[in-house]
């Protein structure tokens, strides 16, 4: 069990008029990091859709902003699995500012629903998904 880490640099297109990352951009960074976290466990979202007819969609999301990121700074997005049961999985993503010594910037908790692509109806997480997702699980899912 281990967290997945993905790093990004802040570019001009990510910032607002004040020179800080626009609040909605964090969702894009989190989405990319989630896809990479799943890929690291052998769950390529494109292949799951095409080969297995499975998609993950955001069902619920909570975001808490702690400190802004700025142009040219480097961030780390840590992704961990909090829960996987039935047709849902819940992930926590903590974005830290590498350029400022690991300062916490944003915490996102996202619940994904597993859907059958045909008909877009909920389906239980297949056992092979649950087995692979275990690689992102953490022992202590206490609040951050």
C-alpha positions in Angstrom: 0.0 0.0 0.0 1.4 3.3 -1.1 0.4 6.7 -2.2 0.9 7.7 -5.8 2.8 11.0 -6.5 2.5 13.1 -9.7 4.3 16.4 -10.2 3.4 19.4 -12.3 4.7 22.9 -12.9 2.5 25.9 -12.9 2.3 27.7 -16.3 0.9 31.1 -17.2 -2.3 29.4 -18.5 -3.0 28.1 -15.0 -3.0 31.4 -13.3 -5.5 34.2 -12.8 -5.0 38.0 -13.1 -3.5 37.9 -9.6 -0.7 35.5 -10.7 -2.0 32.6 -8.6 -3.5 29.3 -9.8 -7.1 29.8 -10.7 -9.3 27.8 -8.3 -10.8 25.5 -10.9 -7.4 24.5 -12.4 -6.8 22.4 -9.3 -9.5 20.0 -10.5 -7.7 19.5 -13.8 -4.4 18.7 -12.0 -6.3 16.3 -9.7 -8.0 14.6 -12.7 -4.6 14.0 -14.4 -3.0 12.8 -11.2 -6.0 10.4 -10.6 -5.6 8.9 -14.1 -1.9 8.4 -13.5 -2.5 6.9 -10.1 -4.9 4.4 -11.7 -2.5 3.7 -14.5 0.3 3.0 -12.0 -1.9 0.2 -10.7 -2.6 -1.3 -14.2 -6.0 0.4 -14.6 -5.6 2.5 -17.7 -8.9 4.5 -17.9 -8.9 4.4 -21.7 -8.4 0.7 -21.9 -11.0 0.1 -19.2 -13.5 1.9 -21.3 -12.6 0.4 -24.6 -11.8 -3.2 -23.5 -14.0 -3.7 -20.5 -16.8 -1.2 -21.0 -16.1 0.4 -17.6 -15.9 4.1 -16.8 -15.4 6.0 -13.6 -17.3 9.3 -13.1 -17.2 11.8 -10.4 -20.1 11.4 -8.1 -19.1 13.8 -5.3 -16.2 16.1 -4.7 -15.0 18.2 -1.8 -12.1 20.7 -2.0 -10.4 22.8 0.6 -7.9 25.5 -0.3 -5.0 26.1 2.1 -2.4 28.2 0.3 -2.1 29.4 -3.3 0.3 28.1 -5.9 2.0 30.6 -8.2 3.5 30.8 -11.7 6.6 28.5 -12.2 6.2 26.7 -8.9 6.3 22.9 -8.8 3.5 20.9 -7.1 3.1 17.4 -6.1 -0.3 15.6 -6.1 -0.5 12.7 -3.8 -3.3 10.3 -4.4 -4.5 7.6 -2.0 -7.5 5.3 -1.8 -9.7 5.8 1.2 -12.4 3.3 0.3 -13.5 0.9 -2.5 -16.9 -0.8 -2.0 -19.8 -1.7 -4.2 -19.8 0.6 -7.2 -17.9 3.4 -5.5 -14.4 4.4 -4.7 -13.2 7.3 -2.6 -9.8 9.0 -3.1 -8.0 11.7 -1.3 -5.6 14.0 -3.2 -3.3 16.3 -1.4 -1.6 19.0 -3.5 1.6 20.4 -2.0 3.9 23.1 -3.1 7.3 21.6 -3.7 8.8 25.0 -4.4 7.8 26.1 -0.9 9.1 23.1 1.0 6.0 20.9 0.7 3.5 23.5 1.9 0.0 22.1 1.7 -2.0 23.9 -1.0 -5.2 22.0 -1.6 -7.0 18.8 -0.3 -9.5 17.1 -2.5 -11.7 14.2 -1.6 -13.5 12.7 -4.6 -15.9 9.8 -4.8 -16.0 8.0 -8.1 -18.8 5.8 -9.3 -18.1 2.8 -11.5 -20.4 2.7 -14.5 -21.1 0.2 -17.3 -20.4 2.3 -20.4 -23.3 0.8 -22.2 -26.3 2.5 -20.6 -24.2 4.4 -18.1 -25.6 2.3 -15.2 -23.8 1.7 -11.9 -21.9 -1.6 -11.6 -20.0 -3.2 -8.8 -16.2 -2.7 -9.0 -14.9 -5.8 -10.7 -12.6 -7.9 -8.5 -9.6 -7.2 -10.7 -10.2 -3.5 -10.1 -10.5 -3.9 -6.4 -7.3 -6.0 -6.3 -5.3 -3.4 -8.2 -6.8 -0.4 -6.3 -5.4 -2.0 -3.1 -2.0 -0.7 -4.1 -3.2 2.8 -3.4 -4.8 2.1 0.0 -3.5 3.6 3.2 -3.7 2.2 6.7 -4.8 5.4 8.4 -7.4 7.4 6.4 -7.7 10.1 9.1 -8.6 13.6 7.9 -5.9 15.9 6.5 
